[in-house]
Amino acid sequence: MKFQSFVAMRYLGAKRRTGFITIITLFSIIGVLIGVAALDIVLSAFNGFESEVRNRLIGADAHIHVRKFYSHDIEDYKKHADTIRGIEGVVGASPMITRESMIRSGEFTQPVAIRALDPETADQVSEVPGSIVSGEFNLGRTDSEGRELPGIVLGRYFAENLFIYKPGVRVILFAFPKDAGFLSRFKAQEFIVTGISEIGFYEYDKIFAYVSIEEAQKLFRVKDAVTRIDVKLADFEEAGNIAPQIEEALGGYPFTARTWFEQNKSLYSWMTYEKWLFTLIFSLIIIIAAFTIVSSLTMVVMEKTRDIGILKSMGASSSDIMNIFMRQGIIIGILGTALGSLLAFVVCYLQQTFGLISLPADVYIIEKLPVQMRWTDFAIIGTISMVLCLLASLYPAYKASRLNPVEAIRYE
């Protein structure tokens, strides 16, 4: 061990008459500990919420949407879907029609967002077939009191708005022309509710209803065409790389492929901005702890003036003296950062394992506070903490190195 590190370690432990300095040093370590732990826990919670929202959005929707410019419909969609499935990294492709409409159940009428799915390939890209909480995923024709009616699946909260709580209820779906005017005629089709779906994303479950592509083409007068083709990937993080490949495979313009991030860019950007804003705010705790490091080291310099003078008279250089007090700050930073990271890890692990902090079920769609630890966040926060502690030790260390050995021991 170099003598600078040895002296720095000795100075961290105080004699009886310098106990107050040791208390301040202890508070400095605790301050760094709390700041690092708070930052790690908050970022892990942000990661958990971001992951939860992203997974539910991706589960409710596809990784990539393939459309035509100017909202034109896609003809020969089965051939295009087969082409997309042949691209490496693609695990599923399914056509879809999206339309806005009105739906009536008894005396109640509600606007609705229709998603027409292909029953044969929908499970390749969508969680809807596996999210049925009542009834079954059946978009084909079903016998109802001697009549063959097409099936419709409603989102859970949308169904509740129509006071529909179980399958078997008849509803009427209205289709309006795109250029509808005051005297325009609309088309109506009766459906039977075969299932109620709950994807787990409230914004979707309260507005969507699902029918078959065949019935949607008849109702909305779409002749052998679809609105888009949904694509699912083996790794959704590769969407940015695979989307251009899809466009190239389809011949480029007028086709365009939008990734899951582009579809919700404002939401993800806002979550990232908020995460790092809170990182900056909580860094103030570490900055406050750094001020206590300045105070404690300054008092150590004042207390050890005689020792500094003796060390210099024995041949220690100004850089050696500066090194001693900088190492004190580094030791405080290492202890505070390591203990804070350990505390954050224990708290996050207990939350992941036992769910110590629960969330009200009537407000949130998850039962416990989600946390997701990332080593990169821990590393960034640890680096920030160490840099602040190092900067805090510079001024006291510099003042100590400038002491004149003769003046330091003259009155001792």
Rosetta blueprint (number, residue, H / E / L):
1 M L
2 K L
3 F H
4 Q H
5 S H
6 F H
7 V H
8 A H
9 M H
10 R H
11 Y H
12 L H
13 G L
14 A L
15 K L
16 R H
17 R H
18 T H
19 G H
20 F H
21 I H
22 T H
23 I H
24 I H
25 T H
26 L H
27 F H
28 S H
29 I H
30 I H
31 G H
32 V H
33 L H
34 I H
35 G H
36 V H
37 A H
38 A H
39 L H
40 D H
41 I H
42 V H
43 L H
44 S H
45 A H
46 F H
47 N H
48 G H
49 F H
50 E H
51 S H
52 E H
53 V H
54 R H
55 N H
56 R H
57 L H
58 I H
59 G H
60 A H
61 D L
62 A L
63 H L
64 I E
65 H E
66 V E
67 R E
68 K E
69 F H
70 Y H
71 S H
72 H L
73 D L
74 I E
75 E E
76 D L
77 Y H
78 K H
79 K H
80 H H
81 A H
82 D H
83 T H
84 I H
85 R H
86 G L
87 I L
88 E L
89 G L
90 V E
91 V E
92 G E
93 A E
94 S E
95 P E
96 M E
97 I E
98 T E
99 R E
100 E E
101 S E
102 M E
103 I E
104 R E
105 S E
106 G L
107 E L
108 F E
109 T E
110 Q E
111 P E
112 V E
113 A E
114 I E
115 R E
116 A E
117 L E
118 D L
119 P L
120 E L
121 T L
122 A H
123 D H
124 Q H
125 V H
126 S L
127 E L
128 V H
129 P H
130 G H
131 S L
132 I E
133 V E
134 S E
135 G E
136 E L
137 F L
138 N L
139 L L
140 G L
141 R E
142 T E
143 D E
144 S E
145 E L
146 G L
147 R E
148 E E
149 L E
150 P E
151 G E
152 I E
153 V E
154 L E
155 G E
156 R H
157 Y H
158 F H
159 A H
160 E H
161 N H
162 L L
163 F L
164 I L
165 Y L
166 K L
167 P L
168 G L
169 V L
170 R E
171 V E
172 I E
173 L E
174 F E
175 A E
176 F L
177 P L
178 K L
179 D L
180 A L
181 G L
182 F L
183 L L
184 S L
185 R L
186 F L
187 K E
188 A E
189 Q E
190 E E
191 F E
192 I E
193 V E
194 T E
195 G E
196 I E
197 S E
198 E L
199 I L
200 G L
201 F L
202 Y H
203 E H
204 Y H
205 D H
206 K L
207 I L
208 F E
209 A E
210 Y E
211 V E
212 S E
213 I H
214 E H
215 E H
216 A H
217 Q H
218 K H
219 L H
220 F L
221 R L
222 V L
223 K L
224 D L
225 A E
226 V E
227 T L
228 R E
229 I E
230 D E
231 V E
232 K E
233 L E
234 A L
235 D L
236 F H
237 E H
238 E H
239 A H
240 G H
241 N H
242 I H
243 A H
244 P H
245 Q H
246 I H
247 E H
248 E H
249 A H
250 L L
251 G L
252 G L
253 Y L
254 P L
255 F E
256 T E
257 A E
258 R E
259 T E
260 W H
261 F H
262 E H
263 Q H
264 N L
265 K H
266 S H
267 L H
268 Y H
269 S H
270 W H
271 M H
272 T H
273 Y H
274 E H
275 K H
276 W H
277 L H
278 F H
279 T H
280 L H
281 I H
282 F H
283 S H
284 L H
285 I H
286 I H
287 I H
288 I H
289 A H
290 A H
291 F H
292 T H
293 I H
294 V H
295 S H
296 S H
297 L H
298 T H
299 M H
300 V H
301 V H
302 M H
303 E H
304 K L
305 T H
306 R H
307 D H
308 I H
309 G H
310 I H
311 L H
312 K H
313 S H
314 M L
315 G L
316 A L
317 S L
318 S H
319 S H
320 D H
321 I H
322 M H
323 N H
324 I H
325 F H
326 M H
327 R H
328 Q H
329 G H
330 I H
331 I H
332 I H
333 G H
334 I H
335 L H
336 G H
337 T H
338 A H
339 L H
340 G H
341 S H
342 L H
343 L H
344 A H
345 F H
346 V H
347 V H
348 C H
349 Y H
350 L H
351 Q H
352 Q H
353 T H
354 F H
355 G L
356 L L
357 I L
358 S E
359 L L
360 P L
361 A L
362 D L
363 V L
364 Y L
365 I L
366 I L
367 E L
368 K E
369 L L
370 P L
371 V L
372 Q L
373 M L
374 R L
375 W H
376 T H
377 D H
378 F H
379 A H
380 I H
381 I H
382 G H
383 T H
384 I H
385 S H
386 M H
387 V H
388 L H
389 C H
390 L H
391 L H
392 A H
393 S H
394 L H
395 Y H
396 P H
397 A H
398 Y H
399 K H
400 A H
401 S H
402 R L
403 L L
404 N L
405 P H
406 V H
407 E H
408 A H
409 I H
410 R L
411 Y L
412 E L
